[in-house]
Amino acid sequence: MVPDNENFALSGPSFLAAVDWNNSNHKRWVAASLIQGVYVLESDRRNGCGGSPLALAPPWWESFGFDLHEVLTNDRGQYFAAVYVFNSTFCVGQRPPQYVVAFRGKIAKFNGGGAGKVEDLVTTLSCMVKNPKASKSFKLGQKASADVISRVGPGNVWLAGHSNGASLTLLIGRNMVKSHSAHLETYLFNPPFASPPIERIKSEKVKRRLRVASSVFTAGLAVAVKVATGPKTQDDEAFTMLSSWVPNLFVSSSDMICSEYIGYFENRETMEAIGARKIEMMAMTHSIRSIVASSRGRMDSEPVHLLPSAFLTINTGALPNFKEAHGIHQWWNPNLELKYKSYNYN
């Protein structure tokens, strides 16, 4: 019997007796569970039971045939990521990842009201304003990913992240493409999108108009900077290089932190339909922040949240609160109302 929604957060996909590594749902459940393993590792550390027989973290990876290879610690001594290694040989005709590098998001105290939502949103936005490449977490995550790639090759390594951890995962995945020509299989759960949450507006007409206006404004600003600084920018080059990398992107339509990814991709089709493809091509490769930075001669403000291509999975079900809409636990629920769409940038 499938457990109820309340038990999913505690038990994980306990209904999964054996993993079919050719099944996309199974792969999603495993990736989400390995991220949850990092959350529980940090919880165990804070509670003083890390490494003891009472630790709660190991079942989140051992049940899928993984061992804990390495734990990554940030400058505050917190566990923010883990490297898992696959230890089973019983996968005839299938290809599980040999290593998975998983990144958790922020652990917030949620009191059932609006405080937890505001706290997490403020923290998420503040992290996006900062340059993540300067953080210790990025450097350690980048090194761990490069190390396992050097051992087994990029085709045997997954990246996975949730919330702010998904932003870090996205940045590392992008850098792996650019620096190692490595297209890692990547799972991004509820990554923040640096834009007003237009997707939360109920009127479809209003949403379309706002997005079209935003695209026109961004494209116009980008053209003005190109005229002043030259025809090529770092945004153009990055988008072209990354276009063949197609990460798996998971967002909830009820989550204001990540839901604008839905409109980001759908707006491409809207602009194409009204004959404004060139405008949208210009707009979707830039952010206002990166345009302003380029105009000032700065080369450190690449719009990390923008994706050329993605396999987008949307949880369209109504969720009761922010904790449910943004939580990692929703993604191993087998009863989700999901919508799928593949977007490829040309």
C-alpha positions as CSV (number, residue, x, y, z in Angstrom):
1,M,0.0,0.0,0.0
2,V,1.3,3.5,-0.9
3,P,1.8,5.6,2.2
4,D,-0.1,8.9,2.7
5,N,1.4,12.3,1.9
6,E,2.3,13.0,5.5
7,N,4.5,9.9,5.7
8,F,6.4,10.6,2.5
9,A,8.6,13.2,4.2
10,L,9.6,10.6,6.8
11,S,9.8,7.4,4.9
12,G,10.9,8.4,1.5
13,P,10.0,6.0,-1.4
14,S,9.9,3.0,0.8
15,F,7.4,1.5,-1.7
16,L,10.2,1.1,-4.2
17,A,11.4,-2.5,-3.8
18,A,14.0,-2.3,-6.7
19,V,15.3,0.5,-8.7
20,D,14.8,0.4,-12.5
21,W,17.7,2.7,-13.7
22,N,15.9,3.0,-17.0
23,N,12.8,4.5,-15.4
24,S,12.8,8.3,-15.1
25,N,10.5,8.3,-12.1
26,H,12.7,5.9,-10.2
27,K,15.7,8.1,-11.0
28,R,13.9,11.2,-9.8
29,W,13.0,9.4,-6.5
30,V,16.6,8.3,-6.0
31,A,18.1,11.7,-6.7
32,A,15.6,13.4,-4.3
33,S,16.3,10.8,-1.6
34,L,20.1,11.3,-1.9
35,I,19.6,15.0,-1.4
36,Q,17.4,14.3,1.6
37,G,20.4,12.2,2.9
38,V,22.4,15.4,3.0
39,Y,19.7,17.2,5.0
40,V,19.5,14.3,7.5
41,L,23.3,14.2,7.7
42,E,23.4,17.8,8.8
43,S,20.5,17.2,11.2
44,D,22.3,14.3,12.7
45,R,25.4,16.5,13.1
46,R,23.5,19.2,14.9
47,N,21.8,16.7,17.2
48,G,25.2,15.1,18.0
49,C,24.4,11.6,16.7
50,G,26.5,11.7,13.5
51,G,28.3,8.4,13.1
52,S,26.4,6.6,15.9
53,P,24.1,3.5,15.3
54,L,21.1,5.9,15.9
55,A,22.0,8.2,13.1
56,L,19.0,8.6,10.7
57,A,20.9,9.4,7.5
58,P,22.3,6.0,6.1
59,P,18.9,4.5,5.0
60,W,18.5,7.4,2.5
61,W,21.3,6.1,0.4
62,E,22.0,2.5,1.5
63,S,18.5,1.3,0.4
64,F,19.4,2.3,-3.2
65,G,22.9,0.6,-3.2
66,F,25.1,3.6,-2.4
67,D,27.8,4.2,0.2
68,L,28.8,7.6,1.6
69,H,32.1,8.4,-0.1
70,E,32.6,12.0,1.2
71,V,30.9,14.7,3.1
72,L,31.5,18.3,2.1
73,T,31.7,20.9,4.9
74,N,31.2,24.7,4.5
75,D,33.1,27.5,6.3
76,R,30.6,27.2,9.2
77,G,31.3,23.6,9.7
78,Q,28.0,22.5,8.3
79,Y,27.4,19.5,6.0
80,F,26.1,21.1,2.7
81,A,26.8,18.3,0.2
82,A,27.7,14.6,0.0
83,V,29.4,12.4,-2.6
84,Y,27.9,8.9,-2.9
85,V,29.4,5.9,-4.6
86,F,27.4,3.0,-6.0
87,N,28.3,-0.4,-4.5
88,S,26.0,-2.9,-6.2
89,T,26.8,-5.0,-9.2
90,F,23.2,-6.4,-9.9
91,C,22.2,-4.1,-12.7
92,V,22.3,-6.2,-15.8
93,G,21.3,-4.1,-18.8
94,Q,21.1,-0.9,-16.8
95,R,23.5,1.9,-16.1
96,P,23.2,3.4,-12.6
97,P,25.5,6.4,-11.7
98,Q,28.8,5.3,-10.2
99,Y,28.9,8.6,-8.2
100,V,26.3,11.2,-7.2
101,V,27.3,14.6,-5.9
102,A,24.2,16.0,-4.0
103,F,23.7,19.4,-2.5
104,R,21.1,20.4,0.1
105,G,19.4,23.8,0.5
106,K,18.9,25.9,3.6
107,I,17.5,24.2,6.7
108,A,14.8,26.6,7.9
109,K,12.6,26.4,11.0
110,F,9.1,26.4,9.6
111,N,6.4,27.3,12.2
112,G,3.4,26.8,10.0
113,G,2.8,30.5,9.4
114,G,4.4,33.1,7.1
115,A,7.7,33.5,9.0
116,G,9.3,30.4,7.6
117,K,8.3,31.4,4.0
118,V,9.6,34.9,4.3
119,E,12.9,33.8,6.0
120,D,13.6,31.2,3.2
121,L,12.7,33.7,0.5
122,V,15.0,36.4,1.9
123,T,17.8,33.9,2.3
124,T,17.4,32.6,-1.2
125,L,17.4,36.1,-2.8
126,S,20.4,37.2,-0.8
127,C,22.3,34.2,-1.9
128,M,21.5,34.9,-5.5
129,V,22.8,38.5,-5.3
130,K,26.2,37.3,-4.1
131,N,28.7,35.8,-6.4
132,P,28.5,32.1,-5.7
133,K,31.8,31.4,-7.5
134,A,33.5,33.2,-4.6
135,S,32.1,30.8,-2.0
136,K,33.9,27.9,-0.3
137,S,30.9,25.7,-1.1
138,F,31.3,26.3,-4.8
139,K,35.0,25.6,-4.8
140,L,34.6,22.4,-2.8
141,G,31.6,21.2,-4.9
142,Q,33.5,21.9,-8.1
143,K,36.6,20.0,-6.9
144,A,34.6,17.0,-5.7
145,S,32.8,16.8,-9.0
146,A,36.0,17.1,-11.0
147,D,37.6,14.4,-8.9
148,V,34.9,11.8,-9.6
149,I,34.8,12.7,-13.3
150,S,38.5,12.0,-13.5
151,R,37.9,8.6,-12.0
152,V,35.0,7.2,-13.9
153,G,34.2,9.8,-16.7
154,P,31.3,12.2,-17.0
155,G,28.8,9.6,-18.2
156,N,28.9,7.9,-14.8
157,V,28.4,10.9,-12.6
158,W,25.2,12.6,-11.5
159,L,24.7,16.1,-10.0
160,A,21.7,16.7,-7.8
161,G,20.5,19.7,-5.7
162,H,17.5,21.3,-4.0
163,S,16.6,24.9,-3.5
164,N,19.8,27.0,-3.0
165,G,21.7,23.7,-3.4
166,A,20.1,23.4,-6.8
167,S,21.6,26.9,-7.7
168,L,25.0,25.6,-6.7
169,T,24.4,22.4,-8.6
170,L,23.4,24.4,-11.7
171,L,26.5,26.6,-11.5
172,I,28.8,23.5,-11.1
173,G,27.1,21.7,-14.0
174,R,27.5,24.8,-16.2
175,N,31.2,25.0,-15.3
176,M,31.7,21.3,-16.0
177,V,30.4,21.9,-19.5
178,K,32.6,24.9,-20.1
179,S,35.8,23.8,-18.4
180,H,35.7,20.0,-19.0
181,S,33.2,19.6,-21.9
182,A,31.4,17.3,-19.5
183,H,27.6,17.0,-19.8
184,L,26.7,15.5,-16.5
185,E,23.2,14.1,-15.8
186,T,21.8,16.7,-13.5
187,Y,18.7,16.9,-11.3
188,L,17.6,20.4,-10.2
189,F,14.8,20.5,-7.6
190,N,13.1,23.9,-6.9
191,P,16.0,26.1,-8.0
192,P,15.5,29.8,-7.3
193,F,14.7,32.0,-10.3
194,A,15.8,35.6,-10.0
195,S,12.7,37.3,-11.2
196,P,9.4,38.6,-9.8
197,P,7.0,35.5,-9.5
198,I,4.8,36.4,-12.5
199,E,3.7,32.8,-12.6
200,R,1.7,33.3,-9.4
201,I,-0.6,35.7,-11.2
202,K,-3.9,34.0,-11.9
203,S,-4.8,35.9,-15.2
204,E,-3.0,34.2,-18.1
205,K,-3.5,37.3,-20.3
206,V,-1.8,39.5,-17.7
207,K,1.1,37.0,-17.3
208,R,1.7,36.9,-21.1
209,R,1.7,40.7,-21.4
210,L,4.1,41.2,-18.5
211,R,6.5,38.6,-19.9
212,V,6.4,40.0,-23.4
213,A,7.0,43.5,-22.0
214,S,9.9,42.2,-19.9
215,S,11.5,40.5,-22.9
216,V,11.2,43.6,-25.0
217,F,12.8,45.7,-22.2
218,T,15.6,43.2,-21.6
219,A,16.4,42.8,-25.3
220,G,16.4,46.5,-25.8
221,L,18.8,47.0,-23.0
222,A,21.1,44.2,-24.2
223,V,21.2,45.8,-27.7
224,A,22.1,49.2,-26.3
225,V,25.0,47.7,-24.3
226,K,26.2,45.7,-27.4
227,V,26.3,48.9,-29.4
228,A,28.3,50.6,-26.7
229,T,30.7,47.7,-25.8
230,G,30.8,45.4,-28.8
231,P,28.7,42.8,-30.6
232,K,29.7,39.8,-28.4
233,T,29.1,39.4,-24.6
234,Q,29.9,36.6,-22.2
235,D,26.1,35.8,-22.0
236,D,26.0,35.0,-25.8
237,E,29.0,32.7,-25.6
238,A,27.9,30.9,-22.5
239,F,24.4,30.2,-23.9
240,T,25.9,28.8,-27.1
241,M,28.3,26.5,-25.3
242,L,25.6,25.2,-22.8
243,S,22.9,24.6,-25.4
244,S,23.5,20.9,-25.7
245,W,23.4,20.3,-22.0
246,V,19.9,19.3,-20.9
247,P,19.5,19.1,-17.1
248,N,16.3,17.7,-15.5
249,L,14.5,20.6,-13.9
250,F,11.7,20.1,-11.3
251,V,9.5,22.9,-10.2
252,S,6.2,23.3,-8.4
253,S,3.6,25.7,-9.8
254,S,2.8,26.6,-6.2
255,D,6.3,27.5,-5.3
256,M,7.0,31.3,-5.8
257,I,10.8,30.7,-5.5
258,C,11.1,28.5,-8.6
259,S,7.7,28.7,-10.5
260,E,8.9,31.5,-12.8
261,Y,11.0,28.9,-14.7
262,I,7.6,27.8,-16.1
263,G,7.0,31.2,-17.7
264,Y,10.7,31.6,-18.7
265,F,10.4,28.6,-21.0
266,E,6.7,29.1,-22.1
267,N,7.5,32.7,-23.1
268,R,9.8,31.4,-25.8
269,E,6.7,29.8,-27.5
270,T,4.6,33.0,-27.0
271,M,7.3,35.2,-28.6
272,E,7.7,32.8,-31.5
273,A,3.9,32.8,-32.1
274,I,3.7,36.6,-32.3
275,G,6.7,36.8,-34.6
276,A,9.2,38.1,-32.0
277,R,11.6,35.2,-32.0
278,K,14.7,37.5,-32.4
279,I,13.7,39.6,-29.5
280,E,13.2,36.6,-27.2
281,M,16.5,35.1,-28.3
282,M,18.2,38.2,-27.2
283,A,16.2,38.5,-23.9
284,M,16.5,34.9,-22.7
285,T,20.3,34.9,-22.9
286,H,20.6,37.9,-20.6
287,S,19.6,39.2,-17.2
288,I,19.3,42.9,-16.4
289,R,22.0,42.4,-13.7
290,S,24.5,40.9,-16.2
291,I,23.7,43.5,-18.8
292,V,24.5,46.3,-16.3
293,A,27.7,44.5,-15.2
294,S,28.8,44.1,-18.8
295,S,28.3,47.8,-19.4
296,R,30.6,48.5,-16.5
297,G,33.3,46.1,-17.9
298,R,32.7,43.4,-15.2
299,M,32.9,39.8,-16.3
300,D,31.7,38.1,-13.0
301,S,28.0,38.4,-13.3
302,E,26.9,35.6,-15.6
303,P,23.2,35.0,-15.2
304,V,23.5,31.5,-13.6
305,H,19.8,30.9,-13.2
306,L,19.2,31.1,-17.0
307,L,19.1,27.8,-18.9
308,P,19.4,27.3,-22.6
309,S,17.8,23.8,-22.5
310,A,16.1,21.7,-19.9
311,F,13.7,18.8,-19.5
312,L,11.1,20.5,-17.4
313,T,8.8,18.6,-14.9
314,I,6.1,20.6,-13.2
315,N,4.2,19.5,-10.2
316,T,0.8,21.0,-11.0
317,G,-1.0,19.8,-8.0
318,A,-2.4,22.3,-5.4
319,L,-0.2,22.3,-2.3
320,P,-1.4,23.6,1.1
321,N,1.6,25.8,2.1
322,F,5.1,27.0,1.2
323,K,6.7,24.1,3.1
324,E,5.0,21.6,0.9
325,A,5.4,23.5,-2.4
326,H,9.2,24.1,-1.9
327,G,10.1,20.8,0.0
328,I,12.2,18.1,-1.5
329,H,9.9,15.4,-0.1
330,Q,7.2,16.1,-2.7
331,W,9.4,14.6,-5.5
332,W,9.3,11.0,-4.3
333,N,5.5,11.0,-4.1
334,P,4.3,8.5,-6.8
335,N,0.9,10.2,-6.9
336,L,2.0,13.6,-8.2
337,E,0.1,15.5,-11.0
338,L,3.0,16.1,-13.3
339,K,3.4,18.0,-16.6
340,Y,6.5,17.4,-18.8
341,K,8.1,19.4,-21.6
342,S,11.5,19.3,-23.2
343,Y,13.0,22.6,-24.3
344,N,16.1,22.8,-26.5
345,Y,17.8,26.0,-27.4
346,N,19.0,26.4,-31.0
